Every structure is written in structure tokens, then in C-alpha cells.
Amino acid sequence: TASSSTVLYGDQTYKAEPGGNNKPYFYAYKEAVTSIPNSTWTKIPNSSERYDSDGTYDSSTNYRWTPAVAGKYFMHAKWRSQGWSATRNEVEIRKNGTTILVSSASAEGEDAASIQTVQTFTIDTATTSDYFEAFAWHNQGGASNIYETSFSGWLLIE
């Protein structure tokens, strides 16, 4: 029936108003330069937080997010390079230490002013104790700097 907490749908029925709470969510980043070794998966140390709704992102030691609420999550990780040439860049999201998604980008013949961003997005189901981490990899030829990294995630409302 009609009330202040129902909505009339196209099928002419009244139902509870849609919506929900997409907590927990977080957005962590690092603006400073981070050097990562050649051809080695390296955890991205996103040590600053713009958002951390439930205080479950570890920005000081493990650089990981443990949502602590079961559900489906949208996850995003990215980093950028500048002036690299003949290289492959990859970003990876891991859950409980196991890869769930890797994205790659190639930079060939770039000059010192060129900027390349590699990023990945995924949706994954988590329990209350699962954790997520972001990693970077490149084959530039030696330890190289990455810039403007970020890692974020939030609960999807179903």
C-alpha cells in the first residue's frame, strides 16, 4: 500500500524505496615517487587516505584493505609512469595474497615527457576476513619510479 516509505513502480505495485548503504569504502593513494624493482611484483605503498569509512584500510604497514563486511565489492587500482620506453607495465589486485585480476599496458618509443597510466577494475565477493592489495610490475630494465598511485573499493548495493 501507499505510504511515506514505499514507491509506486511501473507494474502499479508499491514496494519499499530502493537504496542501501554502500559502506565500507576506501580511497588510498600516494602522490610521492615510489621506486619499484625491475620484473618484480611490488606492493604499492598507498600511504595516504582520502576516504576510509570504517577505518579498515591499513595505510602504515600492510597497505591492504579488509572490508570486514561480507558482500560484493568494486575494486580499482592504478599507477603511472613517465618517459619510459620499450616496456610493459602491469597492475594487479590480489585477494588474500592470490591474484584476482591483472591489467597490462605497453609503452614503446615514448619520450621523456610522455605519461602512461595502467589501471584495473574488478568486482569480487568478500567475506568478513578477506583482504585486498594492489601490486605493480614493469620491465623497464632497472629499478624505476612510479607516480600517482591509487587503490580504492566499495560495497555494491544489490
DSSP file with accessible surface (Angstrom, degrees, kcal/mol):
  #  RESIDUE AA STRUCTURE BP1 BP2  ACC     N-H-->O    O-->H-N    N-H-->O    O-->H-N    TCO  KAPPA ALPHA  PHI   PSI    X-CA   Y-CA   Z-CA
    1    1 A T              0   0  149      0, 0.0     2,-0.1     0, 0.0    12,-0.0   0.000 360.0 360.0 360.0 162.0    0.0    0.0    0.0
    2    2 A A        +     0   0   63      2,-0.1     2,-0.3     3,-0.0     5,-0.1  -0.416 360.0 140.6 -71.2 136.2    1.0    3.6   -0.4
    3    3 A S    >   -     0   0   61      3,-0.2     3,-1.3    -2,-0.1     0, 0.0  -0.954  66.4 -88.0-159.6 178.1    2.9    5.1    2.4
    4    4 A S  T 3  S+     0   0  127     -2,-0.3    -2,-0.1     1,-0.2     0, 0.0   0.637 125.2  49.0 -71.5 -10.7    5.8    7.5    3.1
    5    5 A S  T 3  S+     0   0   75     11,-0.0    12,-1.5     2,-0.0     2,-0.3   0.257 101.1  76.0-112.5  11.7    8.3    4.6    2.9
    6    6 A T  E <   -A   16   0A  36     -3,-1.3     2,-0.4    10,-0.2    10,-0.2  -0.845  61.4-147.9-121.6 162.7    7.0    3.0   -0.4
    7    7 A V  E     -A   15   0A  53      8,-2.9     8,-2.0    -2,-0.3     2,-0.6  -0.976  20.6-122.9-127.5 140.2    7.4    3.8   -4.1
    8    8 A L  E     -A   14   0A  79     -2,-0.4     6,-0.2     6,-0.2     2,-0.1  -0.729  33.4-156.2 -83.9 118.9    4.9    3.1   -6.9
    9    9 A Y    >   -     0   0   79      4,-2.9     3,-2.1    -2,-0.6     4,-0.1  -0.452  31.3 -98.6 -91.2 168.9    6.6    1.0   -9.5
   10   10 A G  T 3  S+     0   0   74      1,-0.3    -1,-0.1     2,-0.2    -2,-0.0   0.729 121.9  61.9 -60.2 -24.3    5.7    0.7  -13.2
   11   11 A D  T 3  S-     0   0   94      2,-0.2    -1,-0.3     1,-0.0     3,-0.1   0.301 119.7-110.9 -85.6  11.6    3.8   -2.5  -12.6
   12   12 A Q  S <  S+     0   0  139     -3,-2.1     2,-0.3     1,-0.3    -2,-0.2   0.730  78.4 125.0  66.5  27.8    1.5   -0.4  -10.3
   13   13 A T        -     0   0   55     -4,-0.1    -4,-2.9   -12,-0.0     2,-0.4  -0.863  58.5-127.7-112.6 151.3    2.7   -2.1   -7.1
   14   14 A Y  E     +A    8   0A 102     -2,-0.3     2,-0.3    -6,-0.2    -6,-0.2  -0.834  34.9 168.7 -96.8 133.0    4.1   -0.3   -4.0
   15   15 A K  E     -A    7   0A  96     -8,-2.0    -8,-2.9    -2,-0.4    -2,-0.0  -0.928  43.3 -75.3-137.3 164.6    7.4   -1.5   -2.7
   16   16 A A  E     -A    6   0A  75     -2,-0.3   -10,-0.2   -10,-0.2   -11,-0.0  -0.240  63.4 -92.0 -57.5 146.4   10.0   -0.4   -0.2
   17   17 A E        -     0   0  135    -12,-1.5    -1,-0.1     1,-0.1   -11,-0.0  -0.357  45.8-115.8 -62.2 134.8   12.1    2.5   -1.5
   18   18 A P        +     0   0   88      0, 0.0     2,-0.3     0, 0.0    -1,-0.1  -0.276  65.9  84.6 -68.5 160.9   15.3    1.3   -3.2
   19   19 A G        +     0   0   61    139,-0.1     2,-0.3     2,-0.0   139,-0.1  -0.911  37.3 179.7 142.6-169.0   18.6    2.1   -1.8
   20   20 A G        -     0   0   61     -2,-0.3     2,-0.5   137,-0.1   137,-0.1  -0.956  39.6 -70.6 159.1-173.0   21.0    1.0    0.8
   21   21 A N        -     0   0  104     -2,-0.3    -2,-0.0     2,-0.1   135,-0.0  -0.947  25.3-162.7-116.3 120.5   24.4    1.7    2.3
   22   22 A N        +     0   0   66     -2,-0.5   133,-1.1   135,-0.1    -1,-0.1   0.067  40.6 161.8 -94.8  31.2   27.5    1.1    0.2
   23   23 A K        +     0   0   92    131,-0.1     2,-0.1    30,-0.1    -2,-0.1  -0.696  37.4  58.4 -86.8 146.5   29.8    1.2    3.3
   24   24 A P        +     0   0    0      0, 0.0   131,-1.5     0, 0.0     2,-0.3   0.474  69.9 148.1 -85.4 160.4   32.5    0.2    3.7
   25   25 A Y  E     -B  154   0B  76    129,-0.2    28,-2.0    -2,-0.1    29,-0.4  -0.969  17.9-177.1-148.1 159.3   34.5    2.1    1.2
   26   26 A F  E     -BC 153  52B   5    127,-2.3   127,-1.8    -2,-0.3     2,-0.3  -0.988  15.9-163.1-153.9 158.2   38.1    3.5    0.9
   27   27 A Y  E     +BC 152  51B  61     24,-2.5    23,-2.7    -2,-0.3    24,-1.4  -0.893  19.0 176.6-144.1 113.1   40.3    5.5   -1.3
   28   28 A A  E     +BC 151  49B   0    123,-3.1   123,-2.5    -2,-0.3     2,-0.3  -0.893   6.7 163.0-117.8 150.8   44.1    5.3   -0.7
   29   29 A Y  E     -BC 150  48B  46     19,-2.6    19,-2.4    -2,-0.3     2,-0.3  -0.951  29.0-145.3-155.4 171.3   46.8    7.0   -2.7
   30   30 A K  E     -B  149   0B  46    119,-1.8   119,-1.7    -2,-0.3     4,-0.1  -0.912   8.3-177.9-147.9 117.2   50.4    8.1   -2.8
   31   31 A E        +     0   0  136     -2,-0.3   117,-0.6   117,-0.2     3,-0.1   0.740  61.0  88.6 -85.4 -25.8   51.5   11.2   -4.6
   32   32 A A  S    S-     0   0   61      1,-0.1   117,-0.3   115,-0.1     2,-0.1  -0.281  92.0 -88.5 -72.2 159.4   55.2   10.8   -3.9
   33   33 A V        -     0   0   69    114,-0.1     2,-0.4   115,-0.1   114,-0.2  -0.400  39.4-162.5 -66.5 139.5   57.5    8.9   -6.2
   34   34 A T  E     -F  146   0C  13    112,-2.2   112,-2.8    -2,-0.1     2,-0.5  -0.994   8.9-145.1-126.1 124.8   57.9    5.2   -5.4
   35   35 A S  E     -F  145   0C  73     -2,-0.4   110,-0.2   110,-0.2   108,-0.1  -0.768  19.0-174.8 -89.8 129.3   60.8    3.2   -6.8
   36   36 A I  E     -F  144   0C   1    108,-2.9   108,-2.4    -2,-0.5   106,-0.1  -0.967  25.3-111.2-124.4 144.9   60.0   -0.4   -7.8
   37   37 A P    >   -     0   0   54      0, 0.0     3,-0.9     0, 0.0   101,-0.4  -0.246  40.8 -90.2 -70.2 160.4   62.5   -3.1   -9.0
   38   38 A N  T 3  S-     0   0   51      1,-0.2   101,-0.2    99,-0.1   105,-0.1  -0.455 101.8  -4.1 -70.3 137.4   62.5   -4.4  -12.5
   39   39 A S  T 3  S+     0   0   59     99,-3.4     2,-0.4    -2,-0.2    -1,-0.2   0.795 104.1 117.2  51.7  38.1   60.4   -7.6  -13.3
   40   40 A T    <   -     0   0   69     -3,-0.9     2,-0.3    98,-0.3    98,-0.2  -0.986  69.0-122.7-136.9 124.5   59.3   -8.0   -9.6
   41   41 A W        -     0   0   76     -2,-0.4     2,-0.4    96,-0.1    96,-0.2  -0.523  38.0-173.5 -64.9 126.7   55.8   -7.7   -8.3
   42   42 A T  E     -G  136   0D  33     94,-2.4    94,-2.7    -2,-0.3     2,-0.1  -0.990  26.2-118.9-130.7 127.8   55.9   -5.0   -5.7
   43   43 A K  E     -G  135   0D  53     -2,-0.4    92,-0.3    92,-0.2    20,-0.0  -0.429  31.8-122.5 -64.1 134.6   53.1   -4.0   -3.3
   44   44 A I        -     0   0    3     90,-2.7     2,-2.0    -2,-0.1    90,-0.3  -0.708  17.0-140.3 -82.2 119.7   52.1   -0.4   -3.9
   45   45 A P        +     0   0   21      0, 0.0     2,-1.4     0, 0.0    -1,-0.1  -0.433  23.8 179.9 -84.3  70.7   52.5    1.6   -0.7
   46   46 A N        +     0   0    1     -2,-2.0   -16,-0.2     1,-0.2    -2,-0.0  -0.560   9.4 168.5 -71.3  95.8   49.4    3.8   -0.8
   47   47 A S        +     0   0   50     -2,-1.4     2,-0.4   -18,-0.1    -1,-0.2   0.436  46.6  72.2 -99.8   0.5   50.1    5.5    2.5
   48   48 A S  E     -C   29   0B  45    -19,-2.4   -19,-2.6    -3,-0.1     2,-0.5  -0.901  64.2-152.8-114.4 147.2   47.6    8.4    2.4
   49   49 A E  E     +C   28   0B  69     -2,-0.4   -21,-0.2   -21,-0.2     3,-0.1  -0.969  21.7 174.9-120.9 130.3   43.8    8.0    2.7
   50   50 A R  E    S+     0   0B 119    -23,-2.7     2,-0.3    -2,-0.5   -22,-0.1   0.787  83.2  10.9 -91.7 -39.9   41.2   10.3    1.3
   51   51 A Y  E     +C   27   0B 131    -24,-1.4   -24,-2.5     4,-0.0    -1,-0.4  -0.997  54.0 158.8-138.2 144.0   38.4    8.1    2.5
   52   52 A D  E >   -C   26   0B  35     -2,-0.3     3,-1.2   -26,-0.3   -26,-0.2  -0.523  16.1-172.8-160.0  81.2   38.2    5.1    4.8
   53   53 A S  T 3  S+     0   0   33    -28,-2.0   -27,-0.1     1,-0.3   -30,-0.1   0.797  85.5  23.0 -54.6 -35.9   34.6    4.9    6.0
   54   54 A D  T 3  S-     0   0   77    -29,-0.4    -1,-0.3    13,-0.0   -28,-0.1   0.268 105.3-112.7-117.5   9.4   35.1    2.2    8.6
   55   55 A G  S <  S+     0   0   57     -3,-1.2    -2,-0.1     1,-0.1   -29,-0.1   0.829  77.2 128.1  65.5  34.8   38.8    2.6    9.3
   56   56 A T        +     0   0   33    -31,-0.2    10,-1.9    11,-0.1     2,-0.5   0.342  37.6  95.6-109.3   6.7   39.7   -0.8    7.7
   57   57 A Y  B     -H   65   0D  10      8,-0.2     2,-0.9    10,-0.1     8,-0.2  -0.861  67.9-141.6 -96.1 129.9   42.5    0.3    5.3
   58   58 A D      > +     0   0   39      6,-2.9     5,-0.6    -2,-0.5     6,-0.5  -0.789  27.6 169.6 -91.9 103.4   46.0   -0.2    6.7
   59   59 A S  T   5 +     0   0   32     -2,-0.9    -1,-0.1     4,-0.2     6,-0.0   0.352  68.9  48.9 -97.2   7.3   48.0    2.8    5.4
   60   60 A S  T   5S+     0   0   84    -12,-0.0    -1,-0.1     0, 0.0   -13,-0.1   0.726 122.6   1.8-120.5 -27.7   51.1    2.3    7.6
   61   61 A T  T   5S+     0   0   93      3,-0.1    -2,-0.1   -14,-0.0   -14,-0.0   0.697 131.3  22.5-128.0 -55.7   52.3   -1.3    7.4
   62   62 A N  T   5S-     0   0   67      2,-0.1    -3,-0.1   -17,-0.0     3,-0.1   0.589  76.6-144.7 -97.2 -15.2   50.5   -3.8    5.1
   63   63 A Y      < +     0   0   56     -5,-0.6    71,-0.5     1,-0.2     2,-0.3   0.915  56.1 128.7  49.1  51.9   48.8   -1.3    2.7
   64   64 A R        -     0   0   58     -6,-0.5    -6,-2.9    69,-0.1     2,-0.5  -0.935  55.0-132.9-135.5 158.9   45.8   -3.6    2.4
   65   65 A W  B     -HI  57 132D   0     67,-2.5    67,-2.5    -2,-0.3    -8,-0.2  -0.951  13.2-174.7-117.7 125.8   42.0   -3.3    2.8
   66   66 A T        -     0   0   46    -10,-1.9    65,-0.2    -2,-0.5    62,-0.0  -0.918   9.5-163.6-114.9  98.2   40.0   -5.7    4.9
   67   67 A P        -     0   0    0      0, 0.0    -1,-0.1     0, 0.0    61,-0.1   0.824  10.6-156.3 -57.4 -32.7   36.3   -4.6    4.3
   68   68 A A        +     0   0   50     62,-0.4     2,-0.4    59,-0.4    60,-0.2   0.513  65.8  90.5  67.6   6.5   35.0   -6.6    7.4
   69   69 A V  S    S-     0   0   55     58,-0.3    57,-0.1     2,-0.0    -1,-0.1  -0.997  79.9-124.1-131.5 126.5   31.6   -6.7    5.8
   70   70 A A        +     0   0   63     -2,-0.4     2,-0.3    -3,-0.1    57,-0.2  -0.418  62.1  84.9 -68.9 142.0   30.6   -9.6    3.6
   71   71 A G  E    S-D  126   0B  19     55,-2.2    55,-3.1    -2,-0.1     2,-0.4  -0.946  78.4 -52.0 159.1-172.9   29.4   -8.7    0.1
   72   72 A K  E     -D  125   0B  82     84,-0.4    84,-3.1    -2,-0.3     2,-0.4  -0.808  51.9-162.5 -96.4 137.4   30.3   -7.8   -3.5
   73   73 A Y  E     -DE 124 155B   0     51,-3.2    51,-2.3    -2,-0.4     2,-0.5  -0.940  19.2-140.5-125.9 140.3   32.9   -5.1   -4.0
   74   74 A F  E     -DE 123 154B  50     80,-2.3    80,-1.7    -2,-0.4     2,-0.3  -0.853  30.6-169.5 -90.8 129.4   34.0   -2.9   -6.8
   75   75 A M  E     -DE 122 153B   0     47,-3.1    47,-2.2    -2,-0.5     2,-0.3  -0.946  11.0-177.6-125.8 146.6   37.8   -2.5   -6.7
   76   76 A H  E     +DE 121 152B  21     76,-2.5    76,-2.7    -2,-0.3     2,-0.3  -0.999   3.2 175.7-143.2 138.2   40.2   -0.2   -8.6
   77   77 A A  E     +DE 120 151B   0     43,-2.0    43,-2.4    -2,-0.3     2,-0.3  -0.995   9.7 163.4-141.1 144.1   44.0    0.1   -8.7
   78   78 A K  E     +DE 119 150B  43     72,-2.3    72,-2.1    -2,-0.3     2,-0.3  -0.991  12.4 174.0-154.6 160.2   46.3    2.3  -10.8
   79   79 A W  E     -D  118   0B   0     39,-2.0    39,-2.7    -2,-0.3     2,-0.3  -0.958  17.9-141.3-157.0 163.7   49.7    3.8  -11.2
   80   80 A R  E     -DE 117 147B  27     67,-2.0    67,-2.7    -2,-0.3     2,-0.3  -0.949   4.8-158.4-133.5 155.1   51.5    5.9  -13.8
   81   81 A S  E     -D  116   0B   2     35,-2.7    35,-2.3    -2,-0.3     2,-0.4  -0.811   9.8-147.8-120.1 165.8   55.0    6.1  -15.4
   82   82 A Q  E    S-D  115   0B  71     63,-0.4    33,-0.2    -2,-0.3    63,-0.1  -0.986  70.1  -3.4-141.0 128.4   56.7    8.9  -17.2
   83   83 A G  S    S+     0   0   25     31,-2.4     2,-0.2    -2,-0.4    29,-0.1   0.693  83.3 147.2  72.8  22.5   59.2    8.8  -20.0
   84   84 A W        -     0   0   17     30,-0.2    26,-0.4    27,-0.1     2,-0.3  -0.570  27.2-163.3 -87.5 155.4   59.6    5.0  -20.2
   85   85 A S        +     0   0   56     -2,-0.2    23,-0.2     1,-0.2     3,-0.1  -0.974  59.9   6.3-137.4 154.1   60.3    3.2  -23.5
   86   86 A A  S    S+     0   0   77     -2,-0.3     2,-0.3     1,-0.2    22,-0.2   0.913  96.3 125.2  44.3  58.5   60.1   -0.4  -24.7
   87   87 A T  E     -J  107   0D   7     20,-2.6    20,-2.6    -3,-0.1     2,-0.5  -0.945  56.6-136.0-141.6 161.1   58.4   -1.6  -21.5
   88   88 A R  E     -J  106   0D  93     -2,-0.3    51,-1.0    18,-0.2     2,-0.4  -0.983  20.8-163.4-118.1 130.7   55.4   -3.5  -20.2
   89   89 A N  E     -JK 105 138D   1     16,-3.3    16,-2.5    -2,-0.5     2,-0.3  -0.923   8.7-175.9-113.8 139.9   53.6   -2.1  -17.2
   90   90 A E  E     -JK 104 137D  22     47,-2.8    47,-2.0    -2,-0.4     2,-0.4  -0.977  13.7-164.1-136.7 150.2   51.2   -4.1  -15.1
   91   91 A V  E     -JK 103 136D   0     12,-2.2    12,-2.5    -2,-0.3     2,-0.4  -0.978  14.6-169.0-130.1 144.5   48.9   -3.6  -12.1
   92   92 A E  E     -JK 102 135D   6     43,-2.3    43,-2.5    -2,-0.4     2,-0.5  -0.988  16.4-151.7-137.8 141.3   47.4   -6.4  -10.1
   93   93 A I  E     -JK 101 134D   0      8,-2.3     7,-2.7    -2,-0.4     8,-1.4  -0.966  20.9-166.1-110.4 129.6   44.7   -6.7   -7.4
   94   94 A R  E     -JK  99 133D  49     39,-2.6    39,-2.1    -2,-0.5     2,-0.5  -0.910  11.9-155.8-115.5 147.5   45.1   -9.6   -5.0
   95   95 A K  E >  S-JK  98 132D  44      3,-2.8     3,-2.1    -2,-0.4    37,-0.2  -0.989  83.9 -14.9-120.4 121.4   42.7  -11.1   -2.6
   96   96 A N  T 3  S-     0   0   61     35,-2.5    -1,-0.1    -2,-0.5    36,-0.1   0.839 131.1 -53.0  54.3  35.4   44.2  -12.9    0.4
   97   97 A G  T 3  S+     0   0   37     34,-0.2     2,-0.4     1,-0.2    -1,-0.3   0.430 116.9 110.1  85.8  -1.7   47.6  -12.9   -1.4
   98   98 A T  E <  S-J   95   0D  98     -3,-2.1    -3,-2.8     1,-0.0    -1,-0.2  -0.916  73.9-110.5-112.2 134.4   46.2  -14.5   -4.6
   99   99 A T  E     +J   94   0D  63     -2,-0.4    -5,-0.2    -5,-0.2     3,-0.1  -0.337  36.1 169.5 -61.0 131.0   45.8  -12.6   -7.9
  100  100 A I  E     +     0   0D  52     -7,-2.7     2,-0.3     1,-0.4    -6,-0.2   0.602  69.6   6.9-112.3 -21.7   42.3  -11.9   -8.9
  101  101 A L  E     -J   93   0D  54     -8,-1.4    -8,-2.3    21,-0.1     2,-0.4  -0.931  55.6-173.1-162.2 137.0   43.0   -9.5  -11.8
  102  102 A V  E     -J   92   0D  53     -2,-0.3     2,-0.4   -10,-0.2   -10,-0.2  -0.994   6.4-169.2-128.4 137.0   46.0   -8.2  -13.8
  103  103 A S  E     -J   91   0D  35    -12,-2.5   -12,-2.2    -2,-0.4     2,-0.3  -0.976   8.3-161.1-124.3 144.0   45.9   -5.5  -16.4
  104  104 A S  E     -J   90   0D  66     -2,-0.4     2,-0.3   -14,-0.2   -14,-0.2  -0.873  10.5-174.9-123.3 155.3   48.9   -4.6  -18.7
  105  105 A A  E     -J   89   0D  22    -16,-2.5   -16,-3.3    -2,-0.3     2,-0.4  -0.988  15.3-143.7-144.3 144.1   49.9   -1.6  -20.8
  106  106 A S  E     -J   88   0D  75     -2,-0.3     2,-0.5   -18,-0.2   -18,-0.2  -0.882   7.4-165.6-110.6 142.2   52.8   -1.3  -23.2
  107  107 A A  E     +J   87   0D   2    -20,-2.6   -20,-2.6    -2,-0.4     2,-0.4  -0.975  14.9 172.7-125.6 114.4   54.9    1.8  -23.8
  108  108 A E        -     0   0  150     -2,-0.5   -23,-0.1   -23,-0.2    -2,-0.0  -0.987  64.6  -0.7-127.2 131.6   57.1    1.8  -26.9
  109  109 A G  S    S+     0   0   74     -2,-0.4   -24,-0.1     1,-0.2    -1,-0.1   0.766  84.7 162.1  69.0  25.0   59.1    4.7  -28.2
  110  110 A E        -     0   0   72    -26,-0.4     2,-0.2    -3,-0.1    -1,-0.2  -0.368  28.3-138.4 -73.1 158.1   58.0    7.0  -25.5
  111  111 A D    >   -     0   0  103     -2,-0.1     3,-1.5   -26,-0.0   -28,-0.3  -0.589  33.7 -89.0-110.0 178.4   59.9   10.3  -24.8
  112  112 A A  T 3  S+     0   0   85      1,-0.3   -28,-0.1    -2,-0.2    -2,-0.0   0.725 124.9  49.6 -62.4 -21.2   60.8   11.9  -21.5
  113  113 A A  T 3  S+     0   0   73    -31,-0.1    -1,-0.3   -30,-0.1     2,-0.1   0.584  85.6 109.8 -94.2 -11.1   57.5   13.9  -21.4
  114  114 A S    <   -     0   0   21     -3,-1.5   -31,-2.4   -32,-0.1     2,-0.4  -0.370  50.8-158.6 -72.0 146.2   55.2   11.0  -22.1
  115  115 A I  E     -D   82   0B  96    -33,-0.2     2,-0.4   -32,-0.1   -33,-0.2  -0.976   6.9-171.8-124.5 136.4   52.9    9.8  -19.4
  116  116 A Q  E     -D   81   0B  31    -35,-2.3   -35,-2.7    -2,-0.4     2,-0.4  -0.997   5.1-161.4-131.2 132.5   51.3    6.3  -19.2
  117  117 A T  E     -D   80   0B  65     -2,-0.4     2,-0.4   -37,-0.2   -37,-0.2  -0.932   1.9-167.4-112.2 134.3   48.7    5.1  -16.8
  118  118 A V  E     +D   79   0B   4    -39,-2.7   -39,-2.0    -2,-0.4     2,-0.3  -0.977  20.7 160.5-118.4 131.7   48.0    1.4  -16.1
  119  119 A Q  E     -D   78   0B  84     -2,-0.4     2,-0.3   -41,-0.2   -41,-0.2  -0.971  21.5-158.0-147.8 163.2   44.8    0.6  -14.2
  120  120 A T  E     -D   77   0B   3    -43,-2.4   -43,-2.0    -2,-0.3     2,-0.3  -0.988   1.0-164.0-145.1 151.4   42.5   -2.2  -13.5
  121  121 A F  E     +D   76   0B 102     -2,-0.3     2,-0.3   -45,-0.2   -45,-0.2  -0.980  17.4 160.0-131.7 147.0   38.9   -2.6  -12.3
  122  122 A T  E     -D   75   0B  29    -47,-2.2   -47,-3.1    -2,-0.3     2,-0.4  -0.986  32.1-134.7-158.1 164.5   37.1   -5.7  -10.9
  123  123 A I  E     +D   74   0B  96     -2,-0.3     2,-0.3   -49,-0.2   -49,-0.2  -0.993  33.6 168.4-121.0 132.7   34.1   -6.9   -8.9
  124  124 A D  E     -D   73   0B  35    -51,-2.3   -51,-3.2    -2,-0.4     2,-0.4  -0.989  33.3-118.7-145.2 152.4   34.8   -9.6   -6.3
  125  125 A T  E     -D   72   0B  78     -2,-0.3     2,-0.3   -53,-0.2   -53,-0.2  -0.754  32.6-169.6 -92.9 135.4   32.9  -11.2   -3.4
  126  126 A A  E     -D   71   0B   3    -55,-3.1   -55,-2.2    -2,-0.4     2,-0.2  -0.935  14.8-146.9-125.6 148.9   34.5  -10.9    0.1
  127  127 A T    >   -     0   0   70     -2,-0.3     3,-0.7   -57,-0.2   -59,-0.4  -0.411  47.1 -88.4 -93.6-176.0   33.8  -12.4    3.4
  128  128 A T  T 3  S+     0   0   87      1,-0.2   -60,-0.3   -60,-0.2    -1,-0.0   0.734 126.2  41.7 -70.6 -18.8   34.4  -10.5    6.7
  129  129 A S  T 3  S+     0   0   89    -62,-0.1    -1,-0.2   -61,-0.1   -59,-0.0   0.458  86.2 112.5-110.1  -0.7   38.0  -11.6    6.9
  130  130 A D    <   -     0   0   18     -3,-0.7   -62,-0.4   -35,-0.0     2,-0.3  -0.334  47.9-159.7 -68.3 154.8   39.2  -11.3    3.3
  131  131 A Y        -     0   0   53    -65,-0.2   -35,-2.5   -64,-0.1     2,-0.3  -0.972   5.1-149.0-137.3 153.9   41.7   -8.6    2.4
  132  132 A F  E     -IK  65  95D   0    -67,-2.5   -67,-2.5    -2,-0.3     2,-0.3  -0.936  13.5-179.3-123.8 145.2   42.7   -6.8   -0.9
  133  133 A E  E     - K   0  94D   8    -39,-2.1   -39,-2.6    -2,-0.3     2,-0.4  -0.961  19.4-134.6-140.1 157.0   46.1   -5.4   -2.0
  134  134 A A  E     - K   0  93D   1    -71,-0.5   -90,-2.7    -2,-0.3     2,-0.3  -0.935  22.4-173.3-116.2 137.5   47.4   -3.6   -5.1
  135  135 A F  E     -GK  43  92D  18    -43,-2.5   -43,-2.3    -2,-0.4     2,-0.3  -0.920   9.8-151.6-129.0 153.9   50.7   -4.5   -6.8
  136  136 A A  E     +GK  42  91D   0    -94,-2.7   -94,-2.4    -2,-0.3     2,-0.3  -0.917  12.7 178.2-123.4 151.5   52.8   -3.0   -9.6
  137  137 A W  E     + K   0  90D  30    -47,-2.0   -47,-2.8    -2,-0.3     2,-0.3  -0.989   5.0 164.8-149.1 145.0   55.2   -4.7  -12.1
  138  138 A H  E     - K   0  89D   0   -101,-0.4   -99,-3.4    -2,-0.3   -98,-0.3  -0.977  32.5-145.9-152.7 163.9   57.3   -3.4  -15.0
  139  139 A N        +     0   0   57    -51,-1.0  -101,-0.1    -2,-0.3   -50,-0.1  -0.282  48.0 137.4-126.8  49.7   60.2   -4.5  -17.2
  140  140 A Q  S    S-     0   0   57      2,-0.2   -55,-0.1   -52,-0.1    -1,-0.1   0.713  77.2-104.2 -67.5 -22.4   61.9   -1.1  -17.7
  141  141 A G  S    S+     0   0   61      1,-0.2     2,-0.3    -3,-0.1    -1,-0.1   0.200  89.0  16.2 118.4 -16.2   65.3   -2.6  -17.2
  142  142 A G  S    S-     0   0   31   -106,-0.1    -2,-0.2  -105,-0.1    -1,-0.2  -0.950 108.1 -45.1-166.3 177.9   66.2   -1.5  -13.7
  143  143 A A        -     0   0   70     -2,-0.3     2,-0.3  -106,-0.1  -108,-0.1  -0.359  67.3-177.8 -56.8 133.7   64.5    0.0  -10.7
  144  144 A S  E     -F   36   0C  18   -108,-2.4  -108,-2.9  -110,-0.1     2,-0.3  -0.961  25.1-106.5-139.3 158.0   62.2    2.7  -11.9
  145  145 A N  E     -F   35   0C  64     -2,-0.3   -63,-0.4  -110,-0.2     2,-0.3  -0.625  24.4-165.4 -89.3 138.7   59.9    5.3  -10.4
  146  146 A I  E     -F   34   0C   0   -112,-2.8  -112,-2.2    -2,-0.3     2,-0.3  -0.871  12.0-157.3-115.7 157.4   56.1    5.2  -10.5
  147  147 A Y  E     + E   0  80B  55    -67,-2.7   -67,-2.0    -2,-0.3  -115,-0.1  -0.877  54.5  13.6-132.3 160.7   53.9    8.1   -9.7
  148  148 A E  E    S-     0   0B  91   -117,-0.6  -117,-0.2    -2,-0.3     2,-0.2   0.878  71.0-178.5  42.5  62.6   50.4    9.0   -8.6
  149  149 A T  E     +B   30   0B   4   -119,-1.7  -119,-1.8  -117,-0.3     2,-0.3  -0.559   4.4 178.0 -87.2 154.1   49.2    5.6   -7.4
  150  150 A S  E     -BE  29  78B   2    -72,-2.1   -72,-2.3  -121,-0.2     2,-0.3  -0.990  15.3-171.9-154.3 157.8   45.8    4.9   -6.0
  151  151 A F  E     +BE  28  77B   1   -123,-2.5  -123,-3.1    -2,-0.3     2,-0.3  -0.976  18.7 162.9-150.2 129.9   43.7    2.0   -4.7
  152  152 A S  E     +BE  27  76B   8    -76,-2.7   -76,-2.5    -2,-0.3     2,-0.3  -0.977   9.3 170.2-149.6 162.2   40.0    2.0   -3.9
  153  153 A G  E     -BE  26  75B   0   -127,-1.8  -127,-2.3    -2,-0.3     2,-0.3  -0.972   4.7-174.9-167.3 157.3   37.0   -0.1   -3.3
  154  154 A W  E     -BE  25  74B  90    -80,-1.7   -80,-2.3    -2,-0.3  -129,-0.2  -0.987  34.4 -95.6-157.6 154.7   33.4    0.0   -2.1
  155  155 A L  E     - E   0  73B  25   -131,-1.5     2,-0.4  -133,-1.1   -82,-0.2  -0.495  37.3-132.9 -69.7 135.5   30.5   -2.3   -1.3
  156  156 A L        -     0   0   51    -84,-3.1     2,-0.5    -2,-0.2   -84,-0.4  -0.742  15.0-129.9 -89.9 136.6   28.0   -2.7   -4.1
  157  157 A I              0   0   89     -2,-0.4  -135,-0.1  -137,-0.1  -137,-0.1  -0.753 360.0 360.0 -85.6 124.7   24.3   -2.4   -3.2
  158  158 A E              0   0  172     -2,-0.5  -139,-0.1  -139,-0.1     0, 0.0  -0.783 360.0 360.0-105.6 360.0   22.3   -5.4   -4.5
